Structures are given as structure tokens and as C-alpha cells.
């Protein structure tokens, strides 16, 4: 009986290990998918008022323009000065 109990215990531990491995793999897939969605949060294809039709591109361009205007009005995101200086340097001019 001791041999049977050891085999049952071994099988149980193996099953637990397999379940934990499967759970870890699922967690990794979820994290990868979530990271992709977070990095591509502007993707708006699919259901909704504009779906995947041609209107989607028009709507997205209007939205992008409004975001840009809003950012610029609020003072930008802090790179305009660096871009300006770099462009002047490339043209051989000085900012002063």
C-alpha cells in the first residue's frame, strides 16, 4: 500500500505542477496581449459608430488634429524647442 500511496502522491504533485505551468502560460499570454493593446491603444477598428468603414479614417484624422491643437494650446509636450533648435542647426543657423 505504501507504494501505491507514493505513486498517487507523485501523480498528484505532477498534476499540480502541470496545472501551475498551464496557468503561468495563460498569464504570460494575457500579459503579452495586454501590453500590445496598451501600446496600440489608438486602434479603433471594429464595432462602434464608425466600425471599420471609410468614415473611420476621416474621423481619426479629425480626432488627431484636435488632439494636436489641444496639446499645442496647452503648451505642447516639451519637444518643440528641441525640434526647433535641431532644424536650425541642420540649416546652419543659430537660435539666437
Buried (B, 14 or more C-beta within 10 A) or exposed (E): EEEEEEEEEEEEEEEEEEEEEEEEEEEEEEEEEEEEEEEEEEEBEEEEEBEEEEEBEEBEEEEEEEEEEEEEEEEEEEEEEEEEEEEEEEEEEEEE
